[in-house]
Amino acid sequence: MSEFGDKVRTVAVIRGRSTPRIREGRDAAGNPFRAVTDERGNTVTEWDDHHDVTIRAPRITAKATAGD
């Protein structure tokens, strides 16, 4: 492996990244689905004819300041 590949692998181990969580099943109507959730909580649900995506964006706090 290249030097860059070795560095990338080391960073991933130090940060302790987890693997995606995969859930498979059927909804109430009996349609099969597969949901993949990453370490940040973002979920992609795969259906037969489409995909649903749920993004968990981090909370941002803004401080208002008085104008000049």
PyMOL Python script that loads the backbone (N, CA, C, O; Angstrom):
from pymol import cmd

cmd.read_pdbstr("""\
ATOM      1  N   MET A   1       0.845  -1.181   0.000  1.00  0.00           N
ATOM      2  CA  MET A   1       0.000   0.000   0.000  1.00  0.00           C
ATOM      3  C   MET A   1       0.889   1.243   0.000  1.00  0.00           C
ATOM      4  O   MET A   1       2.033   1.188   0.450  1.00  0.00           O
ATOM      5  N   SER A   2       0.378   2.336  -0.492  1.00  0.00           N
ATOM      6  CA  SER A   2       1.137   3.576  -0.572  1.00  0.00           C
ATOM      7  C   SER A   2       1.250   4.231   0.803  1.00  0.00           C
ATOM      8  O   SER A   2       0.549   3.859   1.745  1.00  0.00           O
ATOM      9  N   GLU A   3       2.135   5.200   0.897  1.00  0.00           N
ATOM     10  CA  GLU A   3       2.315   5.929   2.150  1.00  0.00           C
ATOM     11  C   GLU A   3       1.034   6.671   2.524  1.00  0.00           C
ATOM     12  O   GLU A   3       0.651   6.700   3.693  1.00  0.00           O
ATOM     13  N   PHE A   4       0.372   7.270   1.534  1.00  0.00           N
ATOM     14  CA  PHE A   4      -0.887   7.970   1.786  1.00  0.00           C
ATOM     15  C   PHE A   4      -1.953   7.010   2.328  1.00  0.00           C
ATOM     16  O   PHE A   4      -2.673   7.341   3.269  1.00  0.00           O
ATOM     17  N   GLY A   5      -2.045   5.821   1.726  1.00  0.00           N
ATOM     18  CA  GLY A   5      -3.021   4.842   2.193  1.00  0.00           C
ATOM     19  C   GLY A   5      -2.775   4.419   3.629  1.00  0.00           C
ATOM     20  O   GLY A   5      -3.724   4.215   4.386  1.00  0.00           O
ATOM     21  N   ASP A   6      -1.499   4.285   4.016  1.00  0.00           N
ATOM     22  CA  ASP A   6      -1.162   3.946   5.400  1.00  0.00           C
ATOM     23  C   ASP A   6      -1.587   5.045   6.365  1.00  0.00           C
ATOM     24  O   ASP A   6      -2.086   4.757   7.453  1.00  0.00           O
ATOM     25  N   LYS A   7      -1.393   6.316   5.971  1.00  0.00           N
ATOM     26  CA  LYS A   7      -1.793   7.438   6.825  1.00  0.00           C
ATOM     27  C   LYS A   7      -3.303   7.487   6.984  1.00  0.00           C
ATOM     28  O   LYS A   7      -3.803   7.704   8.088  1.00  0.00           O
ATOM     29  N   VAL A   8      -4.026   7.290   5.908  1.00  0.00           N
ATOM     30  CA  VAL A   8      -5.488   7.331   5.969  1.00  0.00           C
ATOM     31  C   VAL A   8      -6.008   6.223   6.879  1.00  0.00           C
ATOM     32  O   VAL A   8      -6.905   6.459   7.688  1.00  0.00           O
ATOM     33  N   ARG A   9      -5.469   5.046   6.759  1.00  0.00           N
ATOM     34  CA  ARG A   9      -5.891   3.927   7.600  1.00  0.00           C
ATOM     35  C   ARG A   9      -5.624   4.241   9.070  1.00  0.00           C
ATOM     36  O   ARG A   9      -6.454   3.914   9.919  1.00  0.00           O
ATOM     37  N   THR A  10      -4.491   4.866   9.396  1.00  0.00           N
ATOM     38  CA  THR A  10      -4.152   5.216  10.775  1.00  0.00           C
ATOM     39  C   THR A  10      -5.132   6.236  11.331  1.00  0.00           C
ATOM     40  O   THR A  10      -5.559   6.109  12.479  1.00  0.00           O
ATOM     41  N   VAL A  11      -5.496   7.238  10.555  1.00  0.00           N
ATOM     42  CA  VAL A  11      -6.438   8.251  11.009  1.00  0.00           C
ATOM     43  C   VAL A  11      -7.783   7.613  11.329  1.00  0.00           C
ATOM     44  O   VAL A  11      -8.397   7.951  12.341  1.00  0.00           O
ATOM     45  N   ALA A  12      -8.243   6.710  10.499  1.00  0.00           N
ATOM     46  CA  ALA A  12      -9.529   6.066  10.730  1.00  0.00           C
ATOM     47  C   ALA A  12      -9.515   5.267  12.025  1.00  0.00           C
ATOM     48  O   ALA A  12     -10.524   5.220  12.729  1.00  0.00           O
ATOM     49  N   VAL A  13      -8.395   4.642  12.348  1.00  0.00           N
ATOM     50  CA  VAL A  13      -8.305   3.865  13.585  1.00  0.00           C
ATOM     51  C   VAL A  13      -8.289   4.787  14.786  1.00  0.00           C
ATOM     52  O   VAL A  13      -8.932   4.488  15.792  1.00  0.00           O
ATOM     53  N   ILE A  14      -7.572   5.902  14.711  1.00  0.00           N
ATOM     54  CA  ILE A  14      -7.486   6.836  15.828  1.00  0.00           C
ATOM     55  C   ILE A  14      -8.846   7.462  16.123  1.00  0.00           C
ATOM     56  O   ILE A  14      -9.225   7.587  17.288  1.00  0.00           O
ATOM     57  N   ARG A  15      -9.570   7.849  15.108  1.00  0.00           N
ATOM     58  CA  ARG A  15     -10.871   8.484  15.307  1.00  0.00           C
ATOM     59  C   ARG A  15     -11.925   7.510  15.769  1.00  0.00           C
ATOM     60  O   ARG A  15     -12.965   7.937  16.269  1.00  0.00           O
ATOM     61  N   GLY A  16     -11.700   6.215  15.624  1.00  0.00           N
ATOM     62  CA  GLY A  16     -12.656   5.234  16.105  1.00  0.00           C
ATOM     63  C   GLY A  16     -13.955   5.215  15.324  1.00  0.00           C
ATOM     64  O   GLY A  16     -15.023   5.057  15.915  1.00  0.00           O
ATOM     65  N   ARG A  17     -13.891   5.370  14.027  1.00  0.00           N
ATOM     66  CA  ARG A  17     -15.104   5.391  13.206  1.00  0.00           C
ATOM     67  C   ARG A  17     -15.805   4.049  13.285  1.00  0.00           C
ATOM     68  O   ARG A  17     -15.168   2.995  13.304  1.00  0.00           O
ATOM     69  N   SER A  18     -17.105   4.106  13.331  1.00  0.00           N
ATOM     70  CA  SER A  18     -17.883   2.875  13.393  1.00  0.00           C
ATOM     71  C   SER A  18     -18.379   2.498  12.003  1.00  0.00           C
ATOM     72  O   SER A  18     -18.373   3.314  11.082  1.00  0.00           O
ATOM     73  N   THR A  19     -18.797   1.282  11.874  1.00  0.00           N
ATOM     74  CA  THR A  19     -19.340   0.823  10.602  1.00  0.00           C
ATOM     75  C   THR A  19     -20.821   1.193  10.530  1.00  0.00           C
ATOM     76  O   THR A  19     -21.459   1.378  11.567  1.00  0.00           O
ATOM     77  N   PRO A  20     -21.366   1.303   9.343  1.00  0.00           N
ATOM     78  CA  PRO A  20     -22.782   1.631   9.206  1.00  0.00           C
ATOM     79  C   PRO A  20     -23.670   0.545   9.826  1.00  0.00           C
ATOM     80  O   PRO A  20     -23.325  -0.637   9.817  1.00  0.00           O
ATOM     81  N   ARG A  21     -24.814   0.967  10.362  1.00  0.00           N
ATOM     82  CA  ARG A  21     -25.806   0.025  10.884  1.00  0.00           C
ATOM     83  C   ARG A  21     -26.817  -0.253   9.770  1.00  0.00           C
ATOM     84  O   ARG A  21     -27.349   0.674   9.159  1.00  0.00           O
ATOM     85  N   ILE A  22     -27.071  -1.515   9.517  1.00  0.00           N
ATOM     86  CA  ILE A  22     -27.971  -1.914   8.436  1.00  0.00           C
ATOM     87  C   ILE A  22     -29.176  -2.625   9.031  1.00  0.00           C
ATOM     88  O   ILE A  22     -29.038  -3.541   9.842  1.00  0.00           O
ATOM     89  N   ARG A  23     -30.357  -2.189   8.614  1.00  0.00           N
ATOM     90  CA  ARG A  23     -31.603  -2.792   9.072  1.00  0.00           C
ATOM     91  C   ARG A  23     -32.410  -3.184   7.849  1.00  0.00           C
ATOM     92  O   ARG A  23     -32.583  -2.374   6.938  1.00  0.00           O
ATOM     93  N   GLU A  24     -32.902  -4.406   7.814  1.00  0.00           N
ATOM     94  CA  GLU A  24     -33.733  -4.864   6.703  1.00  0.00           C
ATOM     95  C   GLU A  24     -35.044  -5.383   7.263  1.00  0.00           C
ATOM     96  O   GLU A  24     -35.096  -5.913   8.373  1.00  0.00           O
ATOM     97  N   GLY A  25     -36.104  -5.222   6.480  1.00  0.00           N
ATOM     98  CA  GLY A  25     -37.398  -5.704   6.938  1.00  0.00           C
ATOM     99  C   GLY A  25     -38.490  -5.369   5.946  1.00  0.00           C
ATOM    100  O   GLY A  25     -38.240  -5.136   4.764  1.00  0.00           O
ATOM    101  N   ARG A  26     -39.706  -5.352   6.458  1.00  0.00           N
ATOM    102  CA  ARG A  26     -40.875  -5.007   5.652  1.00  0.00           C
ATOM    103  C   ARG A  26     -41.705  -3.984   6.410  1.00  0.00           C
ATOM    104  O   ARG A  26     -41.791  -4.019   7.638  1.00  0.00           O
ATOM    105  N   ASP A  27     -42.325  -3.058   5.651  1.00  0.00           N
ATOM    106  CA  ASP A  27     -43.185  -2.074   6.295  1.00  0.00           C
ATOM    107  C   ASP A  27     -44.568  -2.676   6.567  1.00  0.00           C
ATOM    108  O   ASP A  27     -44.782  -3.866   6.333  1.00  0.00           O
ATOM    109  N   ALA A  28     -45.489  -1.876   7.050  1.00  0.00           N
ATOM    110  CA  ALA A  28     -46.826  -2.368   7.402  1.00  0.00           C
ATOM    111  C   ALA A  28     -47.569  -2.952   6.200  1.00  0.00           C
ATOM    112  O   ALA A  28     -48.400  -3.845   6.365  1.00  0.00           O
ATOM    113  N   ALA A  29     -47.283  -2.460   4.998  1.00  0.00           N
ATOM    114  CA  ALA A  29     -47.943  -2.949   3.784  1.00  0.00           C
ATOM    115  C   ALA A  29     -47.245  -4.176   3.200  1.00  0.00           C
ATOM    116  O   ALA A  29     -47.712  -4.739   2.209  1.00  0.00           O
ATOM    117  N   GLY A  30     -46.133  -4.596   3.804  1.00  0.00           N
ATOM    118  CA  GLY A  30     -45.413  -5.768   3.313  1.00  0.00           C
ATOM    119  C   GLY A  30     -44.331  -5.478   2.293  1.00  0.00           C
ATOM    120  O   GLY A  30     -43.765  -6.409   1.720  1.00  0.00           O
ATOM    121  N   ASN A  31     -44.026  -4.202   2.049  1.00  0.00           N
ATOM    122  CA  ASN A  31     -42.983  -3.830   1.091  1.00  0.00           C
ATOM    123  C   ASN A  31     -41.609  -3.974   1.742  1.00  0.00           C
ATOM    124  O   ASN A  31     -41.409  -3.482   2.853  1.00  0.00           O
ATOM    125  N   PRO A  32     -40.653  -4.638   1.078  1.00  0.00           N
ATOM    126  CA  PRO A  32     -39.325  -4.797   1.664  1.00  0.00           C
ATOM    127  C   PRO A  32     -38.529  -3.488   1.615  1.00  0.00           C
ATOM    128  O   PRO A  32     -38.677  -2.693   0.688  1.00  0.00           O
ATOM    129  N   PHE A  33     -37.674  -3.279   2.638  1.00  0.00           N
ATOM    130  CA  PHE A  33     -36.809  -2.108   2.670  1.00  0.00           C
ATOM    131  C   PHE A  33     -35.470  -2.487   3.279  1.00  0.00           C
ATOM    132  O   PHE A  33     -35.330  -3.517   3.938  1.00  0.00           O
ATOM    133  N   ARG A  34     -34.486  -1.621   3.039  1.00  0.00           N
ATOM    134  CA  ARG A  34     -33.169  -1.755   3.642  1.00  0.00           C
ATOM    135  C   ARG A  34     -32.735  -0.363   4.066  1.00  0.00           C
ATOM    136  O   ARG A  34     -32.645   0.536   3.229  1.00  0.00           O
ATOM    137  N   ALA A  35     -32.461  -0.167   5.364  1.00  0.00           N
ATOM    138  CA  ALA A  35     -32.057   1.131   5.898  1.00  0.00           C
ATOM    139  C   ALA A  35     -30.609   1.060   6.369  1.00  0.00           C
ATOM    140  O   ALA A  35     -30.238   0.175   7.140  1.00  0.00           O
ATOM    141  N   VAL A  36     -29.793   2.005   5.896  1.00  0.00           N
ATOM    142  CA  VAL A  36     -28.388   2.076   6.285  1.00  0.00           C
ATOM    143  C   VAL A  36     -28.183   3.400   7.015  1.00  0.00           C
ATOM    144  O   VAL A  36     -28.448   4.469   6.466  1.00  0.00           O
ATOM    145  N   THR A  37     -27.702   3.319   8.274  1.00  0.00           N
ATOM    146  CA  THR A  37     -27.455   4.504   9.085  1.00  0.00           C
ATOM    147  C   THR A  37     -25.961   4.612   9.354  1.00  0.00           C
ATOM    148  O   THR A  37     -25.340   3.657   9.820  1.00  0.00           O
ATOM    149  N   ASP A  38     -25.373   5.791   9.059  1.00  0.00           N
ATOM    150  CA  ASP A  38     -23.942   5.977   9.292  1.00  0.00           C
ATOM    151  C   ASP A  38     -23.688   6.467  10.712  1.00  0.00           C
ATOM    152  O   ASP A  38     -24.624   6.603  11.500  1.00  0.00           O
ATOM    153  N   GLU A  39     -22.404   6.737  11.047  1.00  0.00           N
ATOM    154  CA  GLU A  39     -22.046   7.095  12.410  1.00  0.00           C
ATOM    155  C   GLU A  39     -22.559   8.460  12.836  1.00  0.00           C
ATOM    156  O   GLU A  39     -22.584   8.752  14.032  1.00  0.00           O
ATOM    157  N   ARG A  40     -22.966   9.301  11.902  1.00  0.00           N
ATOM    158  CA  ARG A  40     -23.521  10.613  12.233  1.00  0.00           C
ATOM    159  C   ARG A  40     -25.042  10.592  12.361  1.00  0.00           C
ATOM    160  O   ARG A  40     -25.640  11.607  12.717  1.00  0.00           O
ATOM    161  N   GLY A  41     -25.667   9.474  12.083  1.00  0.00           N
ATOM    162  CA  GLY A  41     -27.113   9.373  12.202  1.00  0.00           C
ATOM    163  C   GLY A  41     -27.861   9.600  10.903  1.00  0.00           C
ATOM    164  O   GLY A  41     -29.092   9.583  10.900  1.00  0.00           O
ATOM    165  N   ASN A  42     -27.153   9.814   9.793  1.00  0.00           N
ATOM    166  CA  ASN A  42     -27.796   9.961   8.492  1.00  0.00           C
ATOM    167  C   ASN A  42     -28.280   8.593   8.027  1.00  0.00           C
ATOM    168  O   ASN A  42     -27.570   7.598   8.168  1.00  0.00           O
ATOM    169  N   THR A  43     -29.485   8.546   7.476  1.00  0.00           N
ATOM    170  CA  THR A  43     -30.065   7.270   7.068  1.00  0.00           C
ATOM    171  C   THR A  43     -30.495   7.313   5.615  1.00  0.00           C
ATOM    172  O   THR A  43     -31.102   8.285   5.167  1.00  0.00           O
ATOM    173  N   VAL A  44     -30.175   6.246   4.873  1.00  0.00           N
ATOM    174  CA  VAL A  44     -30.661   6.050   3.512  1.00  0.00           C
ATOM    175  C   VAL A  44     -31.500   4.780   3.537  1.00  0.00           C
ATOM    176  O   VAL A  44     -31.004   3.706   3.879  1.00  0.00           O
ATOM    177  N   THR A  45     -32.779   4.909   3.173  1.00  0.00           N
ATOM    178  CA  THR A  45     -33.676   3.763   3.125  1.00  0.00           C
ATOM    179  C   THR A  45     -33.947   3.427   1.667  1.00  0.00           C
ATOM    180  O   THR A  45     -34.429   4.262   0.902  1.00  0.00           O
ATOM    181  N   GLU A  46     -33.631   2.190   1.294  1.00  0.00           N
ATOM    182  CA  GLU A  46     -33.806   1.734  -0.080  1.00  0.00           C
ATOM    183  C   GLU A  46     -35.103   0.940  -0.177  1.00  0.00           C
ATOM    184  O   GLU A  46     -35.329  -0.001   0.584  1.00  0.00           O
ATOM    185  N   TRP A  47     -35.947   1.331  -1.123  1.00  0.00           N
ATOM    186  CA  TRP A  47     -37.185   0.623  -1.430  1.00  0.00           C
ATOM    187  C   TRP A  47     -37.037   0.034  -2.828  1.00  0.00           C
ATOM    188  O   TRP A  47     -36.012   0.237  -3.477  1.00  0.00           O
ATOM    189  N   ASP A  48     -38.042  -0.687  -3.295  1.00  0.00           N
ATOM    190  CA  ASP A  48     -37.982  -1.263  -4.644  1.00  0.00           C
ATOM    191  C   ASP A  48     -37.861  -0.197  -5.722  1.00  0.00           C
ATOM    192  O   ASP A  48     -37.119  -0.374  -6.688  1.00  0.00           O
ATOM    193  N   ASP A  49     -38.587   0.916  -5.565  1.00  0.00           N
ATOM    194  CA  ASP A  49     -38.656   1.896  -6.642  1.00  0.00           C
ATOM    195  C   ASP A  49     -38.075   3.268  -6.305  1.00  0.00           C
ATOM    196  O   ASP A  49     -38.058   4.144  -7.170  1.00  0.00           O
ATOM    197  N   HIS A  50     -37.602   3.482  -5.084  1.00  0.00           N
ATOM    198  CA  HIS A  50     -37.040   4.783  -4.730  1.00  0.00           C
ATOM    199  C   HIS A  50     -36.164   4.674  -3.477  1.00  0.00           C
ATOM    200  O   HIS A  50     -36.083   3.617  -2.851  1.00  0.00           O
ATOM    201  N   HIS A  51     -35.509   5.791  -3.126  1.00  0.00           N
ATOM    202  CA  HIS A  51     -34.685   5.888  -1.927  1.00  0.00           C
ATOM    203  C   HIS A  51     -35.191   7.059  -1.091  1.00  0.00           C
ATOM    204  O   HIS A  51     -35.581   8.089  -1.641  1.00  0.00           O
ATOM    205  N   ASP A  52     -35.188   6.909   0.232  1.00  0.00           N
ATOM    206  CA  ASP A  52     -35.478   8.003   1.150  1.00  0.00           C
ATOM    207  C   ASP A  52     -34.190   8.330   1.892  1.00  0.00           C
ATOM    208  O   ASP A  52     -33.469   7.432   2.327  1.00  0.00           O
ATOM    209  N   VAL A  53     -33.905   9.627   2.036  1.00  0.00           N
ATOM    210  CA  VAL A  53     -32.686  10.051   2.723  1.00  0.00           C
ATOM    211  C   VAL A  53     -33.062  10.957   3.878  1.00  0.00           C
ATOM    212  O   VAL A  53     -33.826  11.905   3.701  1.00  0.00           O
ATOM    213  N   THR A  54     -32.527  10.670   5.070  1.00  0.00           N
ATOM    214  CA  THR A  54     -32.709  11.518   6.241  1.00  0.00           C
ATOM    215  C   THR A  54     -31.337  11.983   6.684  1.00  0.00           C
ATOM    216  O   THR A  54     -30.481  11.169   7.031  1.00  0.00           O
ATOM    217  N   ILE A  55     -31.123  13.307   6.672  1.00  0.00           N
ATOM    218  CA  ILE A  55     -29.830  13.866   7.049  1.00  0.00           C
ATOM    219  C   ILE A  55     -29.966  14.546   8.399  1.00  0.00           C
ATOM    220  O   ILE A  55     -30.850  15.380   8.600  1.00  0.00           O
ATOM    221  N   ARG A  56     -29.095  14.188   9.313  1.00  0.00           N
ATOM    222  CA  ARG A  56     -29.059  14.782  10.651  1.00  0.00           C
ATOM    223  C   ARG A  56     -27.931  15.811  10.677  1.00  0.00           C
ATOM    224  O   ARG A  56     -26.796  15.483  11.023  1.00  0.00           O
ATOM    225  N   ALA A  57     -28.239  17.036  10.316  1.00  0.00           N
ATOM    226  CA  ALA A  57     -27.231  18.099  10.295  1.00  0.00           C
ATOM    227  C   ALA A  57     -26.911  18.538  11.726  1.00  0.00           C
ATOM    228  O   ALA A  57     -27.793  18.550  12.585  1.00  0.00           O
ATOM    229  N   PRO A  58     -25.647  18.899  11.982  1.00  0.00           N
ATOM    230  CA  PRO A  58     -25.313  19.360  13.337  1.00  0.00           C
ATOM    231  C   PRO A  58     -25.998  20.683  13.649  1.00  0.00           C
ATOM    232  O   PRO A  58     -26.256  21.491  12.757  1.00  0.00           O
ATOM    233  N   ARG A  59     -26.286  20.891  14.921  1.00  0.00           N
ATOM    234  CA  ARG A  59     -26.935  22.129  15.354  1.00  0.00           C
ATOM    235  C   ARG A  59     -25.918  23.273  15.277  1.00  0.00           C
ATOM    236  O   ARG A  59     -24.773  23.138  15.709  1.00  0.00           O
ATOM    237  N   ILE A  60     -26.362  24.386  14.724  1.00  0.00           N
ATOM    238  CA  ILE A  60     -25.504  25.570  14.611  1.00  0.00           C
ATOM    239  C   ILE A  60     -26.117  26.680  15.437  1.00  0.00           C
ATOM    240  O   ILE A  60     -27.301  26.983  15.291  1.00  0.00           O
ATOM    241  N   THR A  61     -25.329  27.289  16.302  1.00  0.00           N
ATOM    242  CA  THR A  61     -25.801  28.380  17.129  1.00  0.00           C
ATOM    243  C   THR A  61     -25.198  29.676  16.610  1.00  0.00           C
ATOM    244  O   THR A  61     -23.979  29.793  16.487  1.00  0.00           O
ATOM    245  N   ALA A  62     -26.045  30.643  16.307  1.00  0.00           N
ATOM    246  CA  ALA A  62     -25.577  31.924  15.795  1.00  0.00           C
ATOM    247  C   ALA A  62     -25.804  32.999  16.863  1.00  0.00           C
ATOM    248  O   ALA A  62     -26.825  33.013  17.549  1.00  0.00           O
ATOM    249  N   LYS A  63     -24.848  33.870  16.977  1.00  0.00           N
ATOM    250  CA  LYS A  63     -24.970  34.960  17.940  1.00  0.00           C
ATOM    251  C   LYS A  63     -25.258  36.238  17.173  1.00  0.00           C
ATOM    252  O   LYS A  63     -24.501  36.613  16.278  1.00  0.00           O
ATOM    253  N   ALA A  64     -26.350  36.908  17.521  1.00  0.00           N
ATOM    254  CA  ALA A  64     -26.698  38.157  16.865  1.00  0.00           C
ATOM    255  C   ALA A  64     -25.949  39.304  17.536  1.00  0.00           C
ATOM    256  O   ALA A  64     -25.845  39.355  18.762  1.00  0.00           O
ATOM    257  N   THR A  65     -25.431  40.220  16.725  1.00  0.00           N
ATOM    258  CA  THR A  65     -24.737  41.387  17.262  1.00  0.00           C
ATOM    259  C   THR A  65     -25.445  42.640  16.769  1.00  0.00           C
ATOM    260  O   THR A  65     -26.103  42.636  15.728  1.00  0.00           O
ATOM    261  N   ALA A  66     -25.299  43.703  17.533  1.00  0.00           N
ATOM    262  CA  ALA A  66     -25.931  44.963  17.163  1.00  0.00           C
ATOM    263  C   ALA A  66     -25.199  45.551  15.944  1.00  0.00           C
ATOM    264  O   ALA A  66     -23.979  45.435  15.827  1.00  0.00           O
ATOM    265  N   GLY A  67     -25.962  46.182  15.043  1.00  0.00           N
ATOM    266  CA  GLY A  67     -25.378  46.800  13.851  1.00  0.00           C
ATOM    267  C   GLY A  67     -24.571  48.051  14.208  1.00  0.00           C
ATOM    268  O   GLY A  67     -24.631  48.537  15.338  1.00  0.00           O
ATOM    269  N   ASP A  68     -23.827  48.558  13.243  1.00  0.00           N
ATOM    270  CA  ASP A  68     -22.982  49.741  13.477  1.00  0.00           C
ATOM    271  C   ASP A  68     -23.804  50.981  13.602  1.00  0.00           C
ATOM    272  O   ASP A  68     -23.257  52.066  13.800  1.00  0.00           O
TER     273      ASP A  68
END
""", "prot")
cmd.dss("prot")
cmd.show_as("cartoon", "prot")
cmd.util.cbc("prot")
cmd.orient("prot")
